[in-house]
Amino acid sequence: MRETRIMAYQAVFKRYEMKYMMTRRQKKAVLEAMLPYMKLDEFGHTTIRNVYFDTDNYILVRHSIEKPVYKEKLRIRSYKQAGAQDKVFIELKKKYDDVVYKRRESLSQLETLEWLVSGTPFPKATQIGNEIDYFFRLYQTLKPKVFLSYEREAFYAHVRPGEICHPGLTDVQRASSESLLGSNAHVRPGEICQPGLTDARRASSESLLGSNVHVRPGEICQPGLTGSSDFRVTFDENILARQEELSLSKEVWGEPLIDEDKVLMEIKTSGGIPLWMTHVLAREKIYKTSFSKYGTAYEKMICGHQTEKAGRISIA
């Protein structure tokens, strides 16, 4: 079943990604606020394994640490302990002016290593494959450098466009609410759902709220905001890094990159942040931070402590 889901993967992403470092207590508060609006995704709790590629002098991560307007990186990723024939992802990730662009391909781990490490031609004719090939030609000495793993819980917004955003409302209750409004109700997605509100007063309400504000309980869901699975939240814990056994087939172990009580939350969306989320972030004093897993691993493990084993990768 999981193999089927992996085959139907999303290959191209364009979105904002915002990071927040918090305690486990703060995570619990956020989860409670998320309960009416979001659901755990199909993979549930996952152990993610990554191998990051870089040049001999670590030009990619050093450039990233400088916080430039544009930066890029390449990694391979699996969502389980991968065997030779298990599908893994090859991801080319770029960030420009705070917008994240991710392009990825999926191959078996064996095909991936033959392509990226041994230099065998890419087995499929695709635009993304060509881009990754160009990336290797551009940086010339790209090799596996760091193994990164973490425990992840990923959530998506489960309210669909046009539904009434009542916390905890079941599908039957939603249908009932919609029938009460009437099939000919003239509110449009994103408008304030107040009985008898005229078009002029709706326009006024929208201008006061702002065009990027997300809906609150009782409002109509605006497409592309909380009313779609585009809005996602992930929690990463037990973030570990190492420069040995750079393989997606190995067990997870390594040097911790954050304290045991800390959790890294990421908000991923092509639009804004819902008001219910901004309220809980403000109430719990959770602030946006700049945190790079690979950058932290480089600063903590590699600066002045380069190991000869970096760059060796295998399946077994």
N, C-alpha and C positions, 0 to 999 in steps of 0.2 A: 504493500500500500504506500509506504513512504517513497519507494522508488518512483511510483507514478506521480507523486506530488513534485518530486525533484525535477522530473522531466518537463513539467509545465512551469518552469521558473521564469521570473521576470528578468529580462536581459539588460534593460536600460532604466536608469533612475535619474531624476532631476528633482532635488528637494533641498530644504534647509534641514540641518542637523544641529541641534542645540544640546549641550551637555551640562549636567548638574551633578555635583558630588554631594552625597547626603549620608546620614546615618541610617541604620536599619530601622530606628524608630520613625524617622521622617519618611522612609519608604513605606512603612505600614500606613501612615496617614495619607500618603498619595494613593496607595492602593484602595483605601476606603473611599476616597473621593472619585476614583476611576470606576468603581463598581457599577453605577447605573449606565455608564456610557461606553465601556470598553470590555473586550473579551480577550482571553488568552488565545494566541494564534494556534494554528493546526499542529505545530511542533511542540507546543507547551514549553516545558523546562528543557533546555538544550545545553550540551557542552560543546562550545564552538572551538575548533582548532584552526589556527592560521599559521602560514609560513610566509614571512615578508622577504621580498627580494630587494637588494640594494647593490650599489657598486662597491668596488674594493675600498674606496675611501668614504663610503656612506654618504654620498652626495644627496640622495633623496631625503633621508631623515634629517640631515644637518640643515638643508634648505627649509624643510618643514618647521623646524624648531625656531627659525628666524621669523615665523609668522608672516610670510609674504602674501601678496594679493592672490597669487596663483601657486598651487603646489599639486603634486601628483605622487601616487605610490602604486605598487603592484604587489598582490598577494595571492596565494591559493588558500582555499577555505573548505572545510568540511563540517558537517553538523553532527558527526558521530566519528568513532574510531574507524577510519576508512581502510578497506582492503584494496588490493591491486585493481580490481574491476569495479569498485564502488565509484559513483559519480562524485566529483568534487567541482568547486567553482574556481575559475581563474578570473580575478577581479582587477580591473584598471580603474582606480578611483582618483578623481581630480576635484579640486576645490578652487573656485574663482569667485571673488567678491562675495564670500559667505554662502554661495550656492554650491552644493555638492552634486557632481555628475559621476555616476558609476556605470561602467560597462562591464558585462561579464559573459563568459562562456562556460559551458559545462562539458567535461570529458571524464573518462575513467581516470583514476589516479595514475595508472601506468601510462596512459596516453599523454597525460599532462606533463609527467616528468620527462618522457621521451621528447616532448616538444620543447619545454622550457629549459631543461637541463642538458639533454643530450643533443639538441639541435635538430631533431627530426622535423620535417615540415609539418605544419598544422594540418590535421586530417580533414578539415572542412573548409569550404570556401565561403567565408563570411567577412563582413566589414569589421566586426569587432576583433576577429582573429588577425586581420591585417593590421589593425591599430596596435595590438599587442606585439606583433612582430616588429612593427616600426619602433615601438618603445624599446625593445631589446637592441635594435640597431643603433638607436640614438644614444643609449647609455653604455653599450658595448660590454661592460664587465659585470652585468647583473648576475647575482648568485643568491641562493637562499642564505639569509643572515640571522633571522630571529624566529623562534617558535613562540607564538602567543596563544594562550587558551583562557577561557573564562566561562562561567556558568551564566546563562542568559534566560530571562523570562521576557517574552515579547507579546505585546498587546495591540489590538487594532480597534478602531471605533466601529461599533456594531449597529448604530442607528442609521437607517437608510434615508436618502434624500426624500423629503416630503413627509416624513413621519413626525408625529408630535413628540417632542423631547420631554416626556415625563419620566423621571428617574424610576427605574424598575418596572416600567410599563411592559406588559406582555404583548405578543402579537395580536391576541384577541382583543385586549384592551385598547391597543392602538386603533384597530379597525373600528371598534365601538366609538372611540373619540372622533375618528374621521367621519363616521356616519352622523354624529351629533353636529359636527360642523356643517355637514351637508355636502353632497357630491358636487354642488355648483358653487361652493365657497370660492370667492375670488381672490383669496390670499395667494401670493406667489412665493416660491422658495426663497427664504431669507427675510421675509416680511414678519413683522410682529403680529402674533396671532391674538388679536383683541377683538371680540365681537363688535360689529358696528363701526369699526375703524374705517374711515374714508381713505381713498387713494392718496389724497393730499396729506392727511395726517400720517399715513404710513410713510410717505416720502420724508416727512419731517422727522418721524421717529428714527428712520434709517440714517438720516444725516446726523442726528444727535449721537447715535450709537457708533457711527463710523463704518465704512464699507468693509473693513477687515475684521469686525467683531464677530465672534462665534455666538451661536444661539444659546439661550438659557432655558431651564426647564419651563415648558409651556409654550415655547416658540417653535416655529417651523424650521426644520433643519435646512441649512443652506448647502447645496451641492458642493462637494469638494472640500468642505470643512469637517465638522464633526459628523456630518451625514454620510461619510464614505470611509472606506478602509485606508484612505490616503493618510489619515492621521494615525501615527503609530508611536508607541512608547516602549522602550526596552530598559531592563534593569540588568546590569552586569556585576557579578560578584566573583570573588576568588580569581582575580586576574593574575596570571602567572606568565613569566617569560624565561626563556633559556636560549643558549647558543649551541646546545648539544642535542643530538637525536632530533634533527629538523625534519620530522616526518609526521604526516597526518595519520599514520598507522600506530603511532606510539601512545602510551598512556600520558595523561597530563601530569606534569610536575614542573617546578621551576621556582624562580624567585618572585615573591609577591610584589606587586606594583602599587597596591593600595592597602591601607590598614584593614584588619579583619572586620571592624565595625562599619566600614565604609561601603557604599554602593554607588556605582556610576549609572545615572539615568540619562537616557538620550531621547529627545523628542524629535521625531522625523515627520516633516510635513511639507507640502508644496504651498500651503497657505499660512494662516496665522495660528495662534494658540487659543483654544477655547477659554471662555471666561472662567469656567469651573476649575480649569487647571491653573490659570493665573491666580485665582483666589487661594487655592491650597498652597501654591508656591510662596505667595506673600505671607499667608498665615504661619507657615512653618519656617519662614526665613530661609528658603532654599534659593540659592542664587546661581545664575549661569556662570560656568567656568570654562576655561580653556584646558583641555586634557587630551593628550594623544597617547594611546597605549604604546605604540611603537616608539614615539619620541621619548616617553618616560623610560622605556626599556633601554633605549640607547644611552640616555643620561645616567641611568642607574647601573648599567651592566657593562657598557662597551667603552665609554670614554676612558681612555688610558688603560683598559683591561681587555684588549682584543684577544680572542682565543683562536688558535690555529684550527679548531674544529668547525668554525663558522664556514658555511658554504658547502658542507657535506650533507647530502640528502639521500634518503633511500626509502623503500617501501617496507622492507622487513625490519 
